[in-house]
């Protein structure tokens, strides 16, 4: 039984797990939406929401240093305080959402998309069609 066991181990050592989750949250901050496996998304959600809570406490040097000690990327910390924090300022909690995608074809892992609730992800560029490329060659 898993009484009082908080985190998933994700098949990694403690240091590897911390680095993985920090990288996932940095990617979420920078890209606004990421696709990963469901257990990783659930663990990244708790860390991402904790980082927003730290940032909401006060926009001080101490809060930035606490976020930097977990995230390990200066650019991600800057984006957290400048882009994510103002969008989540009016929310009490639940800053992220997880949407299940189904199973991955190769190994059957449950996949999910994790994204910010109040922050719009950047628009994706449409792929060029082969027809338009052929017209450009002529």
N, CA, C and O atoms as CSV, one atom per row, in Angstrom:
chain,resi,resn,atom,element,x,y,z
A,1,UNK,N,N,0.828,-1.186,0.000
A,1,UNK,CA,C,0.000,0.000,0.000
A,1,UNK,C,C,0.870,1.246,0.000
A,1,UNK,O,O,1.975,1.258,0.541
A,2,UNK,N,N,0.344,2.286,-0.617
A,2,UNK,CA,C,1.109,3.516,-0.783
A,2,UNK,C,C,0.663,4.580,0.204
A,2,UNK,O,O,0.453,5.725,-0.198
A,3,UNK,N,N,0.512,4.258,1.454
A,3,UNK,CA,C,0.087,5.230,2.446
A,3,UNK,C,C,1.130,6.320,2.614
A,3,UNK,O,O,2.317,6.038,2.778
A,4,UNK,N,N,0.686,7.549,2.572
A,4,UNK,CA,C,1.527,8.734,2.779
A,4,UNK,C,C,2.687,8.839,1.792
A,4,UNK,O,O,3.699,9.471,2.092
A,5,UNK,N,N,2.547,8.230,0.624
A,5,UNK,CA,C,3.552,8.344,-0.423
A,5,UNK,C,C,3.043,9.386,-1.409
A,5,UNK,O,O,2.030,9.170,-2.074
A,6,UNK,N,N,3.737,10.511,-1.506
A,6,UNK,CA,C,3.228,11.648,-2.252
A,6,UNK,C,C,3.530,11.566,-3.749
A,6,UNK,O,O,2.631,11.736,-4.572
A,7,UNK,N,N,4.767,11.312,-4.099
A,7,UNK,CA,C,5.203,11.455,-5.486
A,7,UNK,C,C,5.343,10.116,-6.193
A,7,UNK,O,O,5.508,9.066,-5.571
A,8,UNK,N,N,5.272,10.196,-7.509
A,8,UNK,CA,C,5.566,9.031,-8.342
A,8,UNK,C,C,7.070,9.003,-8.580
A,8,UNK,O,O,7.703,10.054,-8.671
A,9,UNK,N,N,7.636,7.825,-8.679
A,9,UNK,CA,C,9.082,7.733,-8.890
A,9,UNK,C,C,9.458,7.813,-10.364
A,9,UNK,O,O,10.592,8.163,-10.690
A,10,UNK,N,N,8.531,7.495,-11.255
A,10,UNK,CA,C,8.739,7.589,-12.698
A,10,UNK,C,C,9.926,6.759,-13.183
A,10,UNK,O,O,10.458,7.021,-14.263
A,11,UNK,N,N,10.344,5.776,-12.412
A,11,UNK,CA,C,11.424,4.894,-12.827
A,11,UNK,C,C,12.780,5.571,-12.885
A,11,UNK,O,O,13.632,5.178,-13.681
A,12,UNK,N,N,12.995,6.584,-12.053
A,12,UNK,CA,C,14.235,7.349,-12.087
A,12,UNK,C,C,14.769,7.566,-10.681
A,12,UNK,O,O,14.045,7.416,-9.696
A,13,UNK,N,N,16.041,7.919,-10.604
A,13,UNK,CA,C,16.602,8.293,-9.309
A,13,UNK,C,C,16.070,9.669,-8.917
A,13,UNK,O,O,15.457,10.355,-9.735
A,14,UNK,N,N,16.300,10.067,-7.688
A,14,UNK,CA,C,15.779,11.337,-7.199
A,14,UNK,C,C,16.331,12.525,-7.987
A,14,UNK,O,O,15.582,13.431,-8.351
A,15,UNK,N,N,17.616,12.522,-8.245
A,15,UNK,CA,C,18.238,13.627,-8.976
A,15,UNK,C,C,17.723,13.694,-10.414
A,15,UNK,O,O,17.438,14.774,-10.932
A,16,UNK,N,N,17.606,12.534,-11.047
A,16,UNK,CA,C,17.117,12.486,-12.422
A,16,UNK,C,C,15.668,12.943,-12.486
A,16,UNK,O,O,15.282,13.658,-13.411
A,17,UNK,N,N,14.865,12.538,-11.514
A,17,UNK,CA,C,13.451,12.911,-11.459
A,17,UNK,C,C,13.296,14.423,-11.273
A,17,UNK,O,O,12.462,15.046,-11.931
A,18,UNK,N,N,14.101,15.018,-10.373
A,18,UNK,CA,C,14.042,16.462,-10.161
A,18,UNK,C,C,14.426,17.225,-11.428
A,18,UNK,O,O,13.798,18.226,-11.772
A,19,UNK,N,N,15.456,16.747,-12.114
A,19,UNK,CA,C,15.891,17.399,-13.350
A,19,UNK,C,C,14.820,17.267,-14.435
A,19,UNK,O,O,14.555,18.218,-15.169
A,20,UNK,N,N,14.212,16.096,-14.532
A,20,UNK,CA,C,13.160,15.862,-15.526
A,20,UNK,C,C,11.982,16.798,-15.291
A,20,UNK,O,O,11.501,17.436,-16.228
A,21,UNK,N,N,11.515,16.887,-14.054
A,21,UNK,CA,C,10.361,17.728,-13.751
A,21,UNK,C,C,10.681,19.205,-13.934
A,21,UNK,O,O,9.837,19.970,-14.402
A,22,UNK,N,N,11.888,19.609,-13.571
A,22,UNK,CA,C,12.289,21.002,-13.786
A,22,UNK,C,C,12.300,21.325,-15.272
A,22,UNK,O,O,11.849,22.394,-15.684
A,23,UNK,N,N,12.812,20.405,-16.071
A,23,UNK,CA,C,12.844,20.623,-17.520
A,23,UNK,C,C,11.433,20.662,-18.106
A,23,UNK,O,O,11.158,21.485,-18.979
A,24,UNK,N,N,10.535,19.789,-17.643
A,24,UNK,CA,C,9.155,19.797,-18.126
A,24,UNK,C,C,8.462,21.113,-17.796
A,24,UNK,O,O,7.754,21.665,-18.637
A,25,UNK,N,N,8.655,21.618,-16.591
A,25,UNK,CA,C,8.015,22.871,-16.201
A,25,UNK,C,C,8.616,24.039,-16.973
A,25,UNK,O,O,7.889,24.956,-17.355
A,26,UNK,N,N,9.923,24.030,-17.212
A,26,UNK,CA,C,10.544,25.074,-18.032
A,26,UNK,C,C,9.983,25.056,-19.450
A,26,UNK,O,O,9.705,26.107,-20.027
A,27,UNK,N,N,9.820,23.868,-20.005
A,27,UNK,CA,C,9.243,23.740,-21.345
A,27,UNK,C,C,7.794,24.225,-21.359
A,27,UNK,O,O,7.360,24.856,-22.322
A,28,UNK,N,N,7.050,23.935,-20.300
A,28,UNK,CA,C,5.668,24.397,-20.197
A,28,UNK,C,C,5.611,25.919,-20.115
A,28,UNK,O,O,4.741,26.542,-20.725
A,29,UNK,N,N,6.522,26.513,-19.373
A,29,UNK,CA,C,6.552,27.974,-19.258
A,29,UNK,C,C,6.913,28.599,-20.597
A,29,UNK,O,O,6.307,29.595,-20.992
A,30,UNK,N,N,7.887,28.035,-21.301
A,30,UNK,CA,C,8.347,28.622,-22.551
A,30,UNK,C,C,7.397,28.370,-23.713
A,30,UNK,O,O,7.185,29.258,-24.539
A,31,UNK,N,N,6.815,27.164,-23.791
A,31,UNK,CA,C,5.991,26.812,-24.945
A,31,UNK,C,C,4.494,26.915,-24.682
A,31,UNK,O,O,3.704,26.848,-25.624
A,32,UNK,N,N,4.089,27.077,-23.431
A,32,UNK,CA,C,2.707,27.233,-22.996
A,32,UNK,C,C,1.883,25.953,-23.078
A,32,UNK,O,O,0.830,25.868,-22.446
A,33,UNK,N,N,2.327,24.967,-23.831
A,33,UNK,CA,C,1.622,23.686,-23.961
A,33,UNK,C,C,2.627,22.615,-24.359
A,33,UNK,O,O,3.406,22.803,-25.294
A,34,UNK,N,N,2.609,21.477,-23.641
A,34,UNK,CA,C,3.511,20.380,-23.992
A,34,UNK,C,C,2.747,19.066,-23.988
A,34,UNK,O,O,1.720,18.931,-23.323
A,35,UNK,N,N,3.257,18.111,-24.730
A,35,UNK,CA,C,2.695,16.769,-24.776
A,35,UNK,C,C,3.683,15.822,-24.120
A,35,UNK,O,O,4.868,15.819,-24.454
A,36,UNK,N,N,3.193,15.016,-23.182
A,36,UNK,CA,C,4.039,14.073,-22.462
A,36,UNK,C,C,3.163,12.922,-21.978
A,36,UNK,O,O,1.972,12.873,-22.283
A,37,UNK,N,N,3.753,12.001,-21.226
A,37,UNK,CA,C,2.951,10.905,-20.695
A,37,UNK,C,C,2.112,11.420,-19.519
A,37,UNK,O,O,2.454,12.425,-18.897
A,38,UNK,N,N,1.031,10.733,-19.230
A,38,UNK,CA,C,0.103,11.179,-18.196
A,38,UNK,C,C,0.736,11.263,-16.804
A,38,UNK,O,O,0.529,12.269,-16.125
A,39,UNK,N,N,1.498,10.259,-16.339
A,39,UNK,CA,C,2.112,10.401,-15.016
A,39,UNK,C,C,3.091,11.571,-14.924
A,39,UNK,O,O,3.140,12.258,-13.904
A,40,UNK,N,N,3.875,11.802,-15.990
A,40,UNK,CA,C,4.795,12.937,-15.987
A,40,UNK,C,C,4.020,14.252,-15.973
A,40,UNK,O,O,4.425,15.201,-15.302
A,41,UNK,N,N,2.911,14.317,-16.707
A,41,UNK,CA,C,2.099,15.533,-16.738
A,41,UNK,C,C,1.514,15.824,-15.361
A,41,UNK,O,O,1.461,16.980,-14.941
A,42,UNK,N,N,1.075,14.781,-14.656
A,42,UNK,CA,C,0.492,14.988,-13.330
A,42,UNK,C,C,1.542,15.468,-12.327
A,42,UNK,O,O,1.248,16.305,-11.473
A,43,UNK,N,N,2.745,14.951,-12.427
A,43,UNK,CA,C,3.815,15.409,-11.541
A,43,UNK,C,C,4.267,16.821,-11.905
A,43,UNK,O,O,4.533,17.637,-11.022
A,44,UNK,N,N,4.354,17.111,-13.213
A,44,UNK,CA,C,4.767,18.446,-13.646
A,44,UNK,C,C,3.722,19.487,-13.253
A,44,UNK,O,O,4.064,20.635,-12.970
A,45,UNK,N,N,2.459,19.093,-13.237
A,45,UNK,CA,C,1.397,20.026,-12.849
A,45,UNK,C,C,1.607,20.526,-11.421
A,45,UNK,O,O,1.473,21.720,-11.153
A,46,UNK,N,N,1.935,19.616,-10.510
A,46,UNK,CA,C,2.096,20.036,-9.122
A,46,UNK,C,C,3.278,20.991,-8.967
A,46,UNK,O,O,3.201,21.949,-8.198
A,47,UNK,N,N,4.363,20.742,-9.684
A,47,UNK,CA,C,5.523,21.624,-9.608
A,47,UNK,C,C,5.237,22.974,-10.272
A,47,UNK,O,O,5.641,24.016,-9.756
A,48,UNK,N,N,4.544,22.957,-11.409
A,48,UNK,CA,C,4.220,24.207,-12.108
A,48,UNK,C,C,3.312,25.089,-11.256
A,48,UNK,O,O,3.512,26.301,-11.176
A,49,UNK,N,N,2.328,24.482,-10.631
A,49,UNK,CA,C,1.421,25.272,-9.796
A,49,UNK,C,C,2.135,25.786,-8.552
A,49,UNK,O,O,1.829,26.877,-8.072
A,50,UNK,N,N,3.073,25.021,-8.030
A,50,UNK,CA,C,3.863,25.492,-6.890
A,50,UNK,C,C,4.732,26.686,-7.292
A,50,UNK,O,O,4.900,27.619,-6.506
A,51,UNK,N,N,5.279,26.666,-8.494
A,51,UNK,CA,C,6.098,27.789,-8.957
A,51,UNK,C,C,5.264,29.050,-9.117
A,51,UNK,O,O,5.736,30.142,-8.805
A,52,UNK,N,N,4.027,28.919,-9.599
A,52,UNK,CA,C,3.151,30.091,-9.712
A,52,UNK,C,C,2.800,30.618,-8.326
A,52,UNK,O,O,2.735,31.830,-8.117
A,53,UNK,N,N,2.574,29.718,-7.389
A,53,UNK,CA,C,2.264,30.127,-6.026
A,53,UNK,C,C,3.442,30.864,-5.396
A,53,UNK,O,O,3.246,31.859,-4.697
A,54,UNK,N,N,4.651,30.390,-5.634
A,54,UNK,CA,C,5.848,31.083,-5.133
A,54,UNK,C,C,5.931,32.471,-5.755
A,54,UNK,O,O,6.237,33.446,-5.067
A,55,UNK,N,N,5.659,32.562,-7.052
A,55,UNK,CA,C,5.738,33.846,-7.738
A,55,UNK,C,C,4.644,34.804,-7.269
A,55,UNK,O,O,4.865,36.013,-7.201
A,56,UNK,N,N,3.466,34.267,-6.945
A,56,UNK,CA,C,2.365,35.119,-6.495
A,56,UNK,C,C,2.602,35.671,-5.094
A,56,UNK,O,O,2.065,36.723,-4.748
A,57,UNK,N,N,3.389,34.984,-4.292
A,57,UNK,CA,C,3.636,35.436,-2.932
A,57,UNK,C,C,4.143,36.864,-2.899
A,57,UNK,O,O,3.604,37.702,-2.176
A,58,UNK,N,N,5.150,37.138,-3.659
A,58,UNK,CA,C,5.659,38.501,-3.803
A,58,UNK,C,C,6.615,38.508,-4.985
A,58,UNK,O,O,7.324,37.536,-5.241
A,59,UNK,N,N,6.617,39.609,-5.685
A,59,UNK,CA,C,7.520,39.740,-6.829
A,59,UNK,C,C,8.855,40.283,-6.318
A,59,UNK,O,O,9.265,41.388,-6.675
A,60,UNK,N,N,9.524,39.495,-5.483
A,60,UNK,CA,C,10.761,39.939,-4.854
A,60,UNK,C,C,11.941,39.121,-5.366
A,60,UNK,O,O,11.773,38.151,-6.105
A,61,UNK,N,N,13.102,39.524,-4.968
A,61,UNK,CA,C,14.315,38.801,-5.336
A,61,UNK,C,C,14.302,37.408,-4.715
A,61,UNK,O,O,14.758,36.446,-5.333
A,62,UNK,N,N,13.784,37.301,-3.503
A,62,UNK,CA,C,13.714,36.005,-2.830
A,62,UNK,C,C,12.841,35.025,-3.605
A,62,UNK,O,O,13.207,33.861,-3.763
A,63,UNK,N,N,11.686,35.490,-4.090
A,63,UNK,CA,C,10.796,34.621,-4.863
A,63,UNK,C,C,11.459,34.188,-6.172
A,63,UNK,O,O,11.330,33.037,-6.587
A,64,UNK,N,N,12.157,35.104,-6.807
A,64,UNK,CA,C,12.860,34.758,-8.048
A,64,UNK,C,C,13.973,33.743,-7.785
A,64,UNK,O,O,14.196,32.842,-8.593
A,65,UNK,N,N,14.666,33.888,-6.663
A,65,UNK,CA,C,15.735,32.938,-6.337
A,65,UNK,C,C,15.177,31.566,-6.001
A,65,UNK,O,O,15.771,30.551,-6.363
A,66,UNK,N,N,14.036,31.521,-5.311
A,66,UNK,CA,C,13.402,30.234,-5.018
A,66,UNK,C,C,12.979,29.534,-6.311
A,66,UNK,O,O,13.187,28.331,-6.466
A,67,UNK,N,N,12.387,30.288,-7.232
A,67,UNK,CA,C,11.989,29.712,-8.513
A,67,UNK,C,C,13.212,29.267,-9.306
A,67,UNK,O,O,13.190,28.209,-9.936
A,68,UNK,N,N,14.275,30.063,-9.281
A,68,UNK,CA,C,15.489,29.725,-10.021
A,68,UNK,C,C,16.170,28.489,-9.448
A,68,UNK,O,O,16.788,27.724,-10.188
A,69,UNK,N,N,16.063,28.286,-8.140
A,69,UNK,CA,C,16.699,27.111,-7.542
A,69,UNK,C,C,16.003,25.823,-7.959
A,69,UNK,O,O,16.625,24.762,-7.983
A,70,UNK,N,N,14.720,25.908,-8.285
A,70,UNK,CA,C,13.984,24.715,-8.728
A,70,UNK,C,C,14.072,24.560,-10.240
A,70,UNK,O,O,14.337,23.464,-10.735
A,71,UNK,N,N,13.852,25.645,-10.980
A,71,UNK,CA,C,13.765,25.558,-12.439
A,71,UNK,C,C,15.133,25.513,-13.117
A,71,UNK,O,O,15.268,24.892,-14.171
A,72,UNK,N,N,16.138,26.147,-12.548
A,72,UNK,CA,C,17.513,26.117,-13.048
A,72,UNK,C,C,17.710,26.796,-14.404
A,72,UNK,O,O,18.731,26.576,-15.054
A,73,UNK,N,N,16.750,27.618,-14.843
A,73,UNK,CA,C,16.876,28.336,-16.105
A,73,UNK,C,C,16.443,29.778,-15.901
A,73,UNK,O,O,15.307,30.033,-15.503
A,74,UNK,N,N,17.319,30.705,-16.163
A,74,UNK,CA,C,17.006,32.118,-15.948
A,74,UNK,C,C,15.904,32.596,-16.886
A,74,UNK,O,O,15.052,33.389,-16.483
A,75,UNK,N,N,15.909,32.125,-18.132
A,75,UNK,CA,C,14.890,32.547,-19.086
A,75,UNK,C,C,13.496,32.096,-18.649
A,75,UNK,O,O,12.525,32.840,-18.782
A,76,UNK,N,N,13.406,30.880,-18.129
A,76,UNK,CA,C,12.103,30.366,-17.680
A,76,UNK,C,C,11.598,31.142,-16.475
A,76,UNK,O,O,10.402,31.415,-16.372
A,77,UNK,N,N,12.488,31.497,-15.570
A,77,UNK,CA,C,12.093,32.276,-14.392
A,77,UNK,C,C,11.590,33.645,-14.828
A,77,UNK,O,O,10.582,34.135,-14.318
A,78,UNK,N,N,12.295,34.261,-15.771
A,78,UNK,CA,C,11.881,35.571,-16.270
A,78,UNK,C,C,10.510,35.504,-16.924
A,78,UNK,O,O,9.669,36.372,-16.689
A,79,UNK,N,N,10.275,34.482,-17.744
A,79,UNK,CA,C,8.967,34.325,-18.392
A,79,UNK,C,C,7.874,34.017,-17.372
A,79,UNK,O,O,6.737,34.466,-17.522
A,80,UNK,N,N,8.215,33.256,-16.340
A,80,UNK,CA,C,7.242,32.957,-15.290
A,80,UNK,C,C,6.741,34.236,-14.638
A,80,UNK,O,O,5.537,34.402,-14.440
A,81,UNK,N,N,7.649,35.137,-14.303
A,81,UNK,CA,C,7.263,36.360,-13.611
A,81,UNK,C,C,6.658,37.401,-14.543
A,81,UNK,O,O,5.843,38.212,-14.102
A,82,UNK,N,N,7.038,37.401,-15.832
A,82,UNK,CA,C,6.571,38.450,-16.734
A,82,UNK,C,C,5.341,38.062,-17.548
A,82,UNK,O,O,4.542,38.932,-17.893
A,83,UNK,N,N,5.167,36.774,-17.865
A,83,UNK,CA,C,4.065,36.360,-18.739
A,83,UNK,C,C,3.032,35.523,-17.996
A,83,UNK,O,O,1.837,35.815,-18.054
A,84,UNK,N,N,3.479,34.494,-17.305
A,84,UNK,CA,C,2.564,33.558,-16.663
A,84,UNK,C,C,1.901,34.191,-15.440
A,84,UNK,O,O,0.689,34.070,-15.266
A,85,UNK,N,N,2.670,34.856,-14.604
A,85,UNK,CA,C,2.137,35.421,-13.364
A,85,UNK,C,C,1.024,36.438,-13.596
A,85,UNK,O,O,-0.011,36.336,-12.936
A,86,UNK,N,N,1.176,37.423,-14.504
A,86,UNK,CA,C,0.063,38.362,-14.705
A,86,UNK,C,C,-1.216,37.687,-15.211
A,86,UNK,O,O,-2.320,38.121,-14.881
A,87,UNK,N,N,-1.070,36.633,-16.006
A,87,UNK,CA,C,-2.249,35.940,-16.519
A,87,UNK,C,C,-2.960,35.150,-15.430
A,87,UNK,O,O,-4.179,34.988,-15.485
A,88,UNK,N,N,-2.226,34.660,-14.447
A,88,UNK,CA,C,-2.795,33.837,-13.369
A,88,UNK,C,C,-3.074,34.624,-12.103
A,88,UNK,O,O,-3.419,34.030,-11.081
A,89,UNK,N,N,-2.937,35.935,-12.137
A,89,UNK,CA,C,-3.036,36.747,-10.928
A,89,UNK,C,C,-4.409,36.659,-10.263
A,89,UNK,O,O,-4.491,36.657,-9.035
A,90,UNK,N,N,-5.485,36.588,-11.041
A,90,UNK,CA,C,-6.840,36.595,-10.478
A,90,UNK,C,C,-7.326,35.210,-10.079
A,90,UNK,O,O,-8.406,35.085,-9.501
A,91,UNK,N,N,-6.573,34.187,-10.368
A,91,UNK,CA,C,-6.967,32.812,-10.086
A,91,UNK,C,C,-6.455,32.384,-8.721
A,91,UNK,O,O,-5.346,32.744,-8.326
A,92,UNK,N,N,-7.270,31.610,-7.996
A,92,UNK,CA,C,-6.877,31.145,-6.671
A,92,UNK,C,C,-6.022,29.891,-6.769
A,92,UNK,O,O,-5.138,29.687,-5.938
A,93,UNK,N,N,-6.259,29.071,-7.740
A,93,UNK,CA,C,-5.508,27.838,-7.929
A,93,UNK,C,C,-5.935,27.204,-9.238
A,93,UNK,O,O,-6.769,27.767,-9.947
A,94,UNK,N,N,-5.392,26.062,-9.571
A,94,UNK,CA,C,-5.765,25.395,-10.817
A,94,UNK,C,C,-5.281,26.157,-12.031
A,94,UNK,O,O,-6.067,26.490,-12.917
A,95,UNK,N,N,-3.991,26.433,-12.072
A,95,UNK,CA,C,-3.431,27.241,-13.148
A,95,UNK,C,C,-3.200,26.435,-14.422
A,95,UNK,O,O,-3.048,27.019,-15.495
A,96,UNK,N,N,-3.170,25.111,-14.326
A,96,UNK,CA,C,-2.909,24.265,-15.485
A,96,UNK,C,C,-4.070,23.314,-15.715
A,96,UNK,O,O,-4.875,23.056,-14.820
A,97,UNK,N,N,-4.137,22.802,-16.930
A,97,UNK,CA,C,-5.118,21.762,-17.247
A,97,UNK,C,C,-4.406,20.628,-17.961
A,97,UNK,O,O,-3.441,20.839,-18.695
A,98,UNK,N,N,-4.905,19.416,-17.729
A,98,UNK,CA,C,-4.363,18.228,-18.386
A,98,UNK,C,C,-5.480,17.601,-19.203
A,98,UNK,O,O,-6.568,17.336,-18.691
A,99,UNK,N,N,-5.198,17.366,-20.481
A,99,UNK,CA,C,-6.165,16.709,-21.360
A,99,UNK,C,C,-5.557,15.401,-21.851
A,99,UNK,O,O,-4.449,15.391,-22.386
A,100,UNK,N,N,-6.266,14.321,-21.675
A,100,UNK,CA,C,-5.768,13.020,-22.095
A,100,UNK,C,C,-5.887,12.888,-23.607
A,100,UNK,O,O,-6.857,13.347,-24.210
A,101,UNK,N,N,-4.885,12.254,-24.211
A,101,UNK,CA,C,-4.847,12.081,-25.661
A,101,UNK,C,C,-5.095,10.646,-26.101
A,101,UNK,O,O,-5.371,10.406,-27.276
A,102,UNK,N,N,-5.006,9.710,-25.207
A,102,UNK,CA,C,-5.099,8.302,-25.585
A,102,UNK,C,C,-3.736,7.651,-25.450
A,102,UNK,O,O,-2.803,8.222,-24.885
A,103,UNK,N,N,-3.647,6.465,-25.973
A,103,UNK,CA,C,-2.413,5.698,-25.810
A,103,UNK,C,C,-1.460,5.913,-26.977
A,103,UNK,O,O,-1.879,6.068,-28.124
A,104,UNK,N,N,-0.156,5.919,-26.655
A,104,UNK,CA,C,0.889,6.028,-27.670
A,104,UNK,C,C,0.954,4.709,-28.416
A,104,UNK,O,O,0.837,3.643,-27.812
A,105,UNK,N,N,1.136,4.776,-29.696
A,105,UNK,CA,C,1.067,3.577,-30.517
A,105,UNK,C,C,2.231,2.622,-30.282
A,105,UNK,O,O,2.061,1.404,-30.336
A,106,UNK,N,N,3.404,3.170,-30.024
A,106,UNK,CA,C,4.596,2.314,-29.929
A,106,UNK,C,C,4.606,1.447,-28.683
A,106,UNK,O,O,4.861,0.246,-28.770
A,107,UNK,N,N,4.332,2.038,-27.520
A,107,UNK,CA,C,4.429,1.265,-26.284
A,107,UNK,C,C,3.163,1.288,-25.437
A,107,UNK,O,O,3.133,0.685,-24.364
A,108,UNK,N,N,2.133,1.959,-25.890
A,108,UNK,CA,C,0.865,1.955,-25.177
A,108,UNK,C,C,0.803,2.875,-23.982
A,108,UNK,O,O,-0.113,2.760,-23.167
A,109,UNK,N,N,1.757,3.792,-23.852
A,109,UNK,CA,C,1.740,4.732,-22.720
A,109,UNK,C,C,0.609,5.733,-22.891
A,109,UNK,O,O,0.344,6.204,-23.997
A,110,UNK,N,N,-0.047,6.048,-21.800
A,110,UNK,CA,C,-1.120,7.037,-21.815
A,110,UNK,C,C,-0.500,8.420,-22.009
A,110,UNK,O,O,0.353,8.827,-21.220
A,111,UNK,N,N,-0.914,9.142,-23.040
A,111,UNK,CA,C,-0.363,10.454,-23.361
A,111,UNK,C,C,-1.326,11.555,-22.933
A,111,UNK,O,O,-2.533,11.334,-22.836
A,112,UNK,N,N,-0.782,12.736,-22.680
A,112,UNK,CA,C,-1.599,13.859,-22.253
A,112,UNK,C,C,-0.953,15.167,-22.692
A,112,UNK,O,O,0.252,15.236,-22.933
A,113,UNK,N,N,-1.780,16.195,-22.790
A,113,UNK,CA,C,-1.320,17.549,-23.059
A,113,UNK,C,C,-1.521,18.338,-21.785
A,113,UNK,O,O,-2.598,18.297,-21.190
A,114,UNK,N,N,-0.502,19.052,-21.363
A,114,UNK,CA,C,-0.617,19.936,-20.206
A,114,UNK,C,C,-0.410,21.356,-20.701
A,114,UNK,O,O,0.517,21.629,-21.465
A,115,UNK,N,N,-1.287,22.267,-20.258
A,115,UNK,CA,C,-1.219,23.653,-20.705
A,115,UNK,C,C,-1.720,24.581,-19.611
A,115,UNK,O,O,-2.377,24.149,-18.664
A,116,UNK,N,N,-1.401,25.856,-19.754
A,116,UNK,CA,C,-1.871,26.874,-18.816
A,116,UNK,C,C,-3.322,27.183,-19.121
A,116,UNK,O,O,-3.722,27.187,-20.286
A,117,UNK,N,N,-4.116,27.441,-18.097
A,117,UNK,CA,C,-5.536,27.713,-18.286
A,117,UNK,C,C,-5.748,29.109,-18.866
A,117,UNK,O,O,-6.530,29.262,-19.804
A,118,UNK,N,N,-5.087,30.116,-18.344
A,118,UNK,CA,C,-5.340,31.503,-18.734
A,118,UNK,C,C,-4.370,32.045,-19.773
A,118,UNK,O,O,-4.517,33.190,-20.199
A,119,UNK,N,N,-3.400,31.272,-20.188
A,119,UNK,CA,C,-2.386,31.747,-21.136
A,119,UNK,C,C,-2.596,31.028,-22.459
A,119,UNK,O,O,-2.635,29.798,-22.510
A,120,UNK,N,N,-2.729,31.797,-23.520
A,120,UNK,CA,C,-2.928,31.192,-24.834
A,120,UNK,C,C,-1.595,30.741,-25.423
A,120,UNK,O,O,-0.623,31.496,-25.420
A,121,UNK,N,N,-1.550,29.508,-25.929
A,121,UNK,CA,C,-0.314,29.064,-26.579
A,121,UNK,C,C,-0.150,29.778,-27.918
A,121,UNK,O,O,-1.142,30.192,-28.518
A,122,UNK,N,N,1.076,29.927,-28.391
A,122,UNK,CA,C,1.284,30.589,-29.676
A,122,UNK,C,C,0.675,29.769,-30.805
A,122,UNK,O,O,0.612,28.542,-30.734
A,123,UNK,N,N,0.234,30.456,-31.838
A,123,UNK,CA,C,-0.372,29.786,-32.986
A,123,UNK,C,C,0.690,28.984,-33.731
A,123,UNK,O,O,1.826,29.426,-33.903
A,124,UNK,N,N,0.291,27.808,-34.162
A,124,UNK,CA,C,1.207,26.969,-34.934
A,124,UNK,C,C,1.215,27.404,-36.390
A,124,UNK,O,O,0.190,27.813,-36.936
A,125,UNK,N,N,2.363,27.312,-36.999
A,125,UNK,CA,C,2.467,27.623,-38.416
A,125,UNK,C,C,1.924,26.455,-39.214
A,125,UNK,O,O,2.185,25.294,-38.899
A,126,UNK,N,N,1.171,26.773,-40.242
A,126,UNK,CA,C,0.623,25.709,-41.081
A,126,UNK,C,C,1.713,25.169,-41.993
A,126,UNK,O,O,2.583,25.900,-42.465
A,127,UNK,N,N,1.637,23.879,-42.221
A,127,UNK,CA,C,2.610,23.255,-43.097
A,127,UNK,C,C,2.326,23.664,-44.538
A,127,UNK,O,O,1.171,23.763,-44.954
A,128,UNK,N,N,3.393,23.899,-45.288
A,128,UNK,CA,C,3.229,24.253,-46.693
A,128,UNK,C,C,2.832,23.016,-47.470
A,128,UNK,O,O,3.341,21.917,-47.247
A,129,UNK,N,N,1.925,23.226,-48.369
A,129,UNK,CA,C,1.478,22.111,-49.199
A,129,UNK,C,C,2.466,21.894,-50.332
A,129,UNK,O,O,3.165,22.818,-50.749
A,130,UNK,N,N,2.516,20.671,-50.822
A,130,UNK,CA,C,3.434,20.341,-51.912
A,130,UNK,C,C,3.081,21.108,-53.178
A,130,UNK,O,O,3.956,21.449,-53.975
A,131,UNK,N,N,1.787,21.377,-53.355
A,131,UNK,CA,C,1.355,22.109,-54.556
A,131,UNK,C,C,1.951,23.502,-54.585
A,131,UNK,O,O,2.434,23.955,-55.623
A,132,UNK,N,N,1.917,24.186,-53.443
A,132,UNK,CA,C,2.449,25.544,-53.415
A,132,UNK,C,C,3.963,25.552,-53.623
A,132,UNK,O,O,4.507,26.498,-54.191
A,133,UNK,N,N,4.635,24.512,-53.170
A,133,UNK,CA,C,6.077,24.411,-53.371
A,133,UNK,C,C,6.394,24.184,-54.854
A,133,UNK,O,O,7.369,24.730,-55.370
A,134,UNK,N,N,5.579,23.388,-55.532
A,134,UNK,CA,C,5.785,23.143,-56.947
A,134,UNK,C,C,5.537,24.397,-57.762
A,134,UNK,O,O,6.217,24.633,-58.760
A,135,UNK,N,N,4.555,25.215,-57.341
A,135,UNK,CA,C,4.283,26.448,-58.049
A,135,UNK,C,C,5.433,27.436,-57.882
A,135,UNK,O,O,5.744,28.201,-58.795
A,136,UNK,N,N,6.051,27.411,-56.726
A,136,UNK,CA,C,7.176,28.319,-56.486
A,136,UNK,C,C,8.397,27.931,-57.310
A,136,UNK,O,O,9.198,28.797,-57.663
A,137,UNK,N,N,8.553,26.657,-57.620
A,137,UNK,CA,C,9.692,26.194,-58.405
A,137,UNK,C,C,9.551,26.633,-59.866
A,137,UNK,O,O,10.551,26.839,-60.553
A,138,UNK,N,N,8.334,26.773,-60.330
A,138,UNK,CA,C,8.117,27.146,-61.753
A,138,UNK,C,C,8.409,28.552,-62.040
A,138,UNK,O,O,8.270,28.992,-63.181
